[in-house]
Amino acid sequence: MKNLWEETGFDTTLESLEVDARLPRELAELVYASRLLGRESRLVMHGGGNTSVKSQLTDVLGYKVNVLFIKGSGVDLADVTAYDFTPVRIEPLDKLMQMVLSGENLTNEDLKRFSNRELKNFLFLNLFSLTDHMVKNGLTPSIETLLHAFLPHKYIYHTHSQALLTLTNQPNGEKLCREVFGDRFGIVPYMRPGLELACSAEQIYAENRDVEGLVLLKHGLVTFGETSKKAYDLMIGAVSELEDRIEQAERNVFPSVDLPEKLLPVEKVAPVIRGACAMEKVPESRDYESFVLDFRTSPEIMEYVNCDDLESLTRKGSMTPDFIIRTKNLPLVLPVPDASEPERFRQGVHDAVDAYKKEYSAYFTKQQQASGINVDMLDPLPRVVLVPGLGLFGLGKTLKDARTTADIATSTAEAVLQAESIGCFESISEHEVFGIEYWDMEQAKVKKVQHDVFAGKVAMVTGAAGAIGLATAKAFKDRGAEIAILDLDAESLEKAKNKLGPDTLAVVCDVTDRSSVSSAFTKICRKFGGVDIVVSNVGAAIQGRIGEVADDVLRKSFELNFFSHQAISQEAVAIMKQQGMGGNLLYNVSKQAVNPGPDFGPYGLPKAAALFLVRQYALDHGRDGIRANGINADRIRSGLLNEDMISSRSKARGLSVREYMAGNLLKLEVTAEDVADAFIHLALERKTTGSITTVDGGNIAAALR
């Protein structure tokens, strides 16, 4: 592993952080080393790992107080800031250690109760300060705070090195580590993070205070030093030694399962998985909790998922207990997606998910009774899905969560294959898994994450580079949905994506070309796993006197203002039916559909047809749980009603621009954001379909009822 430490980068980091005089220099040094560790996915992943430094601060009374700056729970080391480290008073931690190690007036039940229920409160109450940043981001001291406090060193770094986990997740893991390190590292048997692990680590360290670090079996690697660079150098050096040992082993060749001639593609498989892994919030409500999917494949992943012994390999458990809360202990293994039998595969997926849920429920019941912990069961759904012949999927309530899961699953696959080449991969026991998964300290990580109403949903918006389209995409994104935007203008589409964020999928699409529409949905399914909400917003106000307009002009308008909606709807419905959890079709119709204007026949006629298209989809696909609703808007500043048109129309009527734009019953201008809010409203109305909502400030001539 490459040592990334650079003195120039170190100095630059110090200069940037020392602007705030309240921050001690050693904290700035910690930030630099932490970011280096966080940049290496073979060391830490997505909030994993911990770093700390012992320092001294002055309280409001002028007293010097020894504190431990330790990374807040769940913060990513790669982009950690000085304000992400929580300052905990060391004196109470030292007293706790002395009390525990002496055994005075403490029974095993006392320790168990403290570790299970009181530890997080103890740490929180002994914070030196509680900053606005900590409150805003829900930062709490790491589970490993006691481990860092009980060791005397100034800088302490703790990673989940993949190489370390490969060697220690073995029946003879301790022996393998001794072969690499000799006596330079203390070796701590597996224990749940927290008080028990901290006490064990302190005792192992006390036996030999000259060690360079500690190996936490089946968990991680700890190095320490009196300078930030010393602790960092020891970490990189130790991991390099572990990696060298792994490379010495001859890589096993794993027999592969027989695959059919043709496999279903990812875009056909993903919606099936997504639907099978959804759960109704209330029985028979057709209102589902769903996941976003992130697909991965590589030669290493393919070697893993194509193993003919994949089922037994996956049942060996998680790579490290820190990942269980994100990935669950076991992945779901699916049948091979044979393209010649798509319905058989679909049924096989649902059967596999049902079996997984039953097994998880049985595991929970058994271990809850054995442990006596009074907790509610988490959802029984998998977070990692392995598909022979294709690769793996990570599942999450957001794309970010799904990526995190997929990253961990990818590393796990590589670690398991390496471990099986060295010996036999062996994780922690089922009882120990339950102790981590349902521990208060781990549950706190889950409970502090609050998702918005459309989390787990995928929304697609056409004409998204325009005013209404962009406002609508933003409205759904702000409420938690993953967003795909379509438009014909590549440059404008890119600008829209920049406003919405990097996770937005932007697809240049000609909605009048069926193959272009189909390709767009393929990209959406490959990116997110499927689609739930489709806002068919595209349109153009083509004009002409109906008795004189040319046929090609009228046909062009129908292609854009009617047939594009039909093409988009058909593609969406096919995916929604595969998912089996309903969906939302939303249309930007127009007041022209019911209140036509002179010389707007080429625009109004296809819009009238589009209005009835909404109702036909409601009629034909309500049985599939798919709702179809539309918006009739009027006088919205957009590409259809630009500034020049507004100016000329207002002058022709002898009105000011403000009077013209507010020319409705409410005397208020209607904006693109108002239309977006109406789309949000319709998407949330679970028992409304076939409805047309007017967003025009009041226009009786355009009212449907």
Disulfide bonds with the S-S distance in Angstrom:
none
